[in-house]
Amino acid sequence: MSVVKFIAANWPLPEVKPSEEYPLHINLDEGTIYDGNTDDNYCLYNFTDVKAYTDKEYGVILDWAYCTEGRARQIIEHIKSVLQHADSVELWHA
């Protein structure tokens, strides 16, 4: 079963990539994940299948290992910028 987290709107959403490659450490024995905790360690990629989930025209997939406060702030800023041009934005976990 696949899970996708995405943001959808009727205004183009920006693609975002980290400024550099960060290591990803997964410790199965301890049940922990560590990716450096840097604020820019997430991606927003164009989501071409957005119409399969919503009537919104545009979507970006949110790709991250986990949420940090800094990442959340940046994503909120992306949403705010889109809301200057669109009536609504949807955040999906499907």
Backbone as ProteinMPNN parsed JSONL, in Angstrom:
{"seq_chain_A": "MSVVKFIAANWPLPEVKPSEEYPLHINLDEGTIYDGNTDDNYCLYNFTDVKAYTDKEYGVILDWAYCTEGRARQIIEHIKSVLQHADSVELWHA", "coords_chain_A": {"N_chain_A": [[0.829, -1.17, 0.0], [0.591, 2.169, -0.885], [1.403, 5.471, 0.218], [0.696, 8.889, -0.106], [1.646, 12.216, 0.383], [0.429, 15.354, -0.249], [0.111, 18.701, -1.585], [-2.479, 20.692, -2.815], [-3.879, 22.969, -5.194], [-5.562, 25.624, -7.025], [-3.697, 27.117, -8.296], [-0.424, 27.385, -9.599], [1.997, 25.513, -7.812], [5.119, 25.884, -6.134], [8.063, 24.025, -7.028], [10.377, 22.469, -4.858], [13.634, 21.855, -3.706], [16.193, 20.394, -1.633], [19.1, 22.287, -0.556], [21.414, 20.873, -0.567], [22.712, 17.468, -0.573], [21.644, 15.318, 1.977], [22.473, 13.046, 4.617], [20.691, 10.011, 5.348], [19.754, 8.266, 8.078], [18.634, 5.272, 9.221], [17.637, 3.436, 11.893], [16.739, 0.395, 12.563], [16.686, -1.274, 14.793], [16.444, 0.457, 16.979], [14.317, 1.914, 16.167], [14.473, 4.467, 14.985], [14.84, 7.455, 12.988], [17.032, 9.579, 11.285], [17.829, 12.547, 9.682], [19.459, 14.735, 9.635], [18.096, 16.971, 10.456], [17.909, 19.487, 9.238], [16.447, 22.543, 8.12], [15.868, 22.785, 5.399], [15.633, 20.261, 4.341], [13.692, 18.808, 2.628], [11.384, 18.008, -0.009], [9.376, 19.33, -2.63], [7.623, 18.072, -5.165], [6.329, 18.169, -8.507], [3.053, 16.947, -8.872], [1.555, 14.894, -10.865], [-0.726, 13.333, -10.846], [-2.742, 14.604, -9.464], [-5.421, 15.173, -10.055], [-6.715, 12.768, -9.693], [-7.424, 12.714, -7.088], [-8.546, 15.14, -6.287], [-10.388, 18.122, -7.274], [-8.723, 20.176, -7.806], [-6.332, 21.993, -9.764], [-3.498, 21.918, -9.672], [-0.699, 20.307, -8.112], [1.687, 19.346, -5.593], [3.929, 16.906, -4.472], [4.763, 16.161, -1.175], [7.779, 15.388, 0.093], [9.542, 14.036, 2.608], [11.527, 12.942, 5.398], [10.643, 13.295, 7.972], [8.751, 15.646, 9.934], [9.941, 18.839, 10.93], [10.116, 21.726, 13.056], [11.142, 23.938, 11.663], [10.906, 23.096, 8.955], [8.162, 22.845, 8.776], [7.414, 25.535, 9.105], [8.463, 26.635, 6.729], [6.951, 25.304, 4.759], [4.42, 26.233, 5.4], [4.801, 28.894, 4.665], [5.047, 28.575, 1.872], [2.432, 27.741, 1.315], [1.015, 30.026, 2.155], [1.916, 31.861, 0.216], [0.752, 30.819, -2.105], [-1.913, 31.115, -1.428], [-2.275, 33.801, -1.819], [-3.074, 33.978, -4.384], [-4.976, 32.063, -4.843], [-8.166, 30.725, -3.808], [-8.285, 28.653, -1.999], [-6.352, 26.035, -0.442], [-5.41, 22.672, -0.433], [-4.358, 20.12, 1.769], [-3.19, 16.949, 1.588], [-3.204, 13.547, 2.697], [-2.97, 10.662, 1.454]], "CA_chain_A": [[0.0, 0.0, 0.0], [1.349, 3.412, -0.975], [0.87, 6.674, 0.841], [1.216, 10.107, -0.707], [1.3, 13.48, 1.025], [0.558, 16.384, -1.27], [-0.582, 19.972, -1.462], [-3.194, 20.945, -4.059], [-4.49, 24.293, -5.32], [-5.848, 26.05, -8.385], [-2.608, 28.019, -8.676], [0.803, 26.569, -9.606], [2.767, 25.423, -6.577], [6.549, 25.82, -6.464], [8.859, 22.847, -6.706], [11.437, 22.803, -3.904], [14.608, 20.786, -3.45], [17.189, 20.824, -0.642], [20.286, 22.964, -1.092], [22.481, 19.875, -0.685], [22.341, 16.101, -0.197], [21.798, 15.048, 3.406], [22.424, 11.61, 4.907], [19.496, 9.482, 5.993], [20.124, 7.138, 8.928], [17.483, 4.539, 9.747], [18.056, 2.403, 12.839], [15.583, -0.478, 12.778], [16.712, -1.815, 16.152], [15.958, 1.485, 17.906], [13.121, 2.531, 15.606], [14.715, 5.888, 14.807], [15.251, 7.984, 11.692], [17.707, 10.862, 11.416], [18.219, 13.08, 8.377], [20.213, 15.967, 9.813], [17.194, 17.974, 11.038], [18.032, 20.801, 8.618], [15.152, 23.081, 7.714], [15.584, 22.666, 3.962], [15.722, 18.86, 3.923], [12.41, 18.287, 2.15], [11.166, 18.29, -1.429], [8.037, 19.446, -3.197], [7.711, 17.676, -6.568], [5.063, 18.211, -9.245], [2.219, 15.75, -8.721], [0.752, 14.844, -12.083], [-1.982, 12.603, -10.61], [-3.546, 15.341, -8.486], [-6.843, 15.095, -10.431], [-7.273, 11.502, -9.214], [-7.807, 12.902, -5.692], [-9.228, 16.402, -6.025], [-10.684, 18.9, -8.475], [-7.708, 21.221, -7.94], [-5.56, 21.88, -10.998], [-2.067, 21.75, -9.461], [-0.318, 19.628, -6.883], [3.077, 18.976, -5.351], [4.134, 15.855, -3.481], [5.652, 16.504, -0.069], [8.692, 14.274, 0.347], [10.445, 14.29, 3.727], [11.623, 11.814, 6.326], [9.783, 13.674, 9.097], [8.508, 17.074, 10.093], [10.606, 19.627, 11.965], [9.471, 23.027, 13.17], [11.612, 24.777, 10.558], [10.314, 22.624, 7.707], [6.749, 23.21, 8.829], [7.322, 26.986, 8.844], [8.712, 26.888, 5.309], [5.809, 24.818, 3.989], [3.348, 27.202, 5.654], [5.094, 30.063, 3.827], [4.669, 28.207, 0.501], [0.964, 27.753, 1.261], [0.602, 31.433, 2.218], [2.17, 32.521, -1.071], [-0.258, 30.338, -3.047], [-3.206, 31.69, -1.035], [-2.38, 35.158, -2.347], [-3.604, 33.864, -5.742], [-6.021, 31.031, -4.883], [-9.132, 30.802, -2.708], [-8.07, 27.597, -1.018], [-5.261, 25.068, -0.631], [-5.699, 21.408, 0.246], [-3.237, 19.292, 2.193], [-3.685, 15.582, 1.526], [-2.438, 12.36, 3.092], [-3.818, 9.632, 0.848]], "C_chain_A": [[0.885, 1.249, 0.0], [0.625, 4.535, -0.268], [1.502, 7.865, 0.15], [0.726, 11.3, 0.11], [1.478, 14.551, -0.034], [-0.263, 17.611, -0.931], [-1.22, 20.25, -2.81], [-3.821, 22.332, -4.029], [-4.816, 24.558, -6.778], [-4.877, 27.131, -8.846], [-1.335, 27.18, -8.657], [1.568, 26.656, -8.29], [4.247, 25.275, -6.924], [7.134, 24.443, -6.168], [10.002, 23.306, -5.815], [12.34, 21.59, -3.751], [15.607, 21.289, -2.419], [18.406, 21.459, -1.309], [21.457, 22.01, -1.263], [21.928, 18.502, -0.325], [22.598, 15.908, 1.297], [21.733, 13.546, 3.64], [21.091, 11.24, 5.554], [19.906, 8.231, 6.759], [18.857, 6.53, 9.52], [18.014, 3.419, 10.621], [16.831, 1.565, 13.175], [15.531, -1.025, 14.2], [16.128, -0.825, 17.163], [14.681, 2.168, 17.418], [13.268, 4.034, 15.395], [15.123, 6.212, 13.375], [15.917, 9.325, 11.959], [18.165, 11.317, 10.035], [18.954, 14.415, 8.473], [19.417, 17.097, 10.429], [17.309, 19.36, 10.406], [16.683, 21.252, 8.059], [14.846, 22.886, 6.241], [15.649, 21.225, 3.459], [14.334, 18.277, 3.667], [12.3, 18.659, 0.68], [9.681, 18.47, -1.688], [8.19, 19.19, -4.688], [6.346, 17.806, -7.231], [4.344, 16.871, -9.12], [1.242, 15.707, -9.888], [-0.588, 14.136, -11.894], [-2.913, 13.317, -9.645], [-5.041, 15.225, -8.779], [-7.492, 13.774, -10.019], [-7.819, 11.642, -7.792], [-8.689, 14.119, -5.453], [-9.558, 17.099, -7.336], [-9.714, 20.063, -8.665], [-6.844, 20.935, -9.163], [-4.098, 21.493, -10.787], [-1.804, 21.023, -8.148], [1.176, 19.401, -6.813], [3.109, 17.917, -4.256], [5.1, 16.37, -2.425], [6.477, 15.266, 0.264], [9.668, 14.688, 1.445], [10.497, 13.058, 4.612], [10.707, 12.041, 7.521], [9.688, 15.189, 9.16], [9.408, 17.649, 11.182], [9.893, 20.969, 12.008], [9.871, 23.942, 12.006], [11.018, 24.381, 9.219], [8.847, 23.016, 7.652], [6.564, 24.698, 8.528], [7.505, 27.287, 7.359], [7.529, 26.445, 4.444], [4.609, 25.737, 4.192], [3.567, 28.452, 4.805], [4.761, 29.784, 2.359], [3.152, 28.274, 0.341], [0.446, 29.185, 1.294], [0.793, 32.135, 0.874], [1.149, 32.085, -2.123], [-1.619, 30.95, -2.722], [-3.355, 33.157, -1.425], [-3.022, 35.155, -3.731], [-4.774, 32.884, -5.846], [-6.929, 31.163, -3.658], [-8.872, 29.778, -1.621], [-6.874, 26.739, -1.421], [-5.65, 23.822, 0.143], [-4.407, 20.695, 0.59], [-3.767, 17.879, 2.345], [-2.674, 14.586, 2.084], [-3.286, 11.187, 2.617], [-3.019, 8.383, 0.531]], "O_chain_A": [[1.816, 1.359, 0.798], [-0.602, 4.545, -0.168], [2.696, 7.86, -0.147], [-0.446, 11.383, 0.479], [2.539, 14.655, -0.65], [-1.188, 17.574, -0.12], [-0.579, 20.066, -3.846], [-4.243, 22.811, -2.976], [-4.398, 23.81, -7.662], [-5.213, 27.959, -9.693], [-1.18, 26.335, -7.776], [1.758, 27.737, -7.733], [4.59, 24.611, -7.902], [6.758, 23.784, -5.198], [10.535, 24.402, -5.994], [11.876, 20.453, -3.675], [15.846, 22.494, -2.336], [18.698, 21.199, -2.476], [22.389, 22.295, -2.015], [20.807, 18.388, 0.171], [23.649, 16.293, 1.809], [21.012, 12.843, 2.932], [20.456, 12.058, 6.219], [20.354, 7.251, 6.164], [18.107, 7.198, 10.232], [18.753, 2.554, 10.151], [15.988, 1.974, 13.974], [14.447, -1.219, 14.751], [15.41, -1.215, 18.084], [14.042, 2.909, 18.165], [12.318, 4.79, 15.597], [15.669, 5.377, 12.655], [15.428, 10.117, 12.765], [18.812, 10.563, 9.308], [19.053, 15.14, 7.483], [19.995, 18.086, 10.88], [16.84, 20.331, 10.999], [15.888, 20.439, 7.587], [13.677, 22.827, 5.862], [15.714, 21.004, 2.249], [13.867, 17.387, 4.378], [13.032, 19.518, 0.188], [8.84, 17.841, -1.045], [8.807, 19.982, -5.4], [5.32, 17.579, -6.59], [4.95, 15.807, -9.245], [0.227, 16.403, -9.889], [-1.497, 14.32, -12.703], [-3.793, 12.684, -9.064], [-5.848, 15.184, -7.85], [-8.719, 13.681, -10.002], [-8.586, 10.794, -7.336], [-9.493, 14.13, -4.52], [-9.062, 16.707, -8.393], [-9.874, 20.852, -9.596], [-6.651, 19.782, -9.547], [-3.515, 20.813, -11.63], [-2.586, 21.115, -7.202], [1.85, 19.278, -7.836], [2.409, 18.02, -3.249], [6.136, 16.95, -2.751], [5.941, 14.233, 0.664], [10.507, 15.567, 1.249], [9.594, 12.223, 4.57], [10.076, 11.11, 8.022], [10.452, 15.907, 8.515], [9.613, 17.028, 12.225], [9.145, 21.306, 11.09], [9.028, 24.636, 11.438], [10.661, 25.25, 8.424], [8.349, 23.461, 6.618], [5.66, 25.075, 7.782], [6.778, 28.106, 6.796], [7.155, 27.142, 3.501], [3.86, 25.992, 3.249], [2.605, 29.011, 4.279], [4.246, 30.665, 1.67], [2.649, 28.802, -0.65], [-0.467, 29.527, 0.542], [-0.062, 32.909, 0.445], [0.727, 32.898, -2.945], [-2.391, 31.268, -3.626], [-4.459, 33.7, -1.365], [-3.466, 36.199, -4.21], [-5.487, 32.886, -6.849], [-6.509, 31.651, -2.608], [-9.197, 30.004, -0.456], [-6.451, 26.725, -2.577], [-6.165, 23.915, 1.257], [-3.47, 20.671, -0.209], [-4.68, 17.631, 3.133], [-1.462, 14.762, 1.959], [-4.217, 10.77, 3.307], [-3.572, 7.412, 0.015]]}, "name": "protein", "num_of_chains": 1, "seq": "MSVVKFIAANWPLPEVKPSEEYPLHINLDEGTIYDGNTDDNYCLYNFTDVKAYTDKEYGVILDWAYCTEGRARQIIEHIKSVLQHADSVELWHA"}
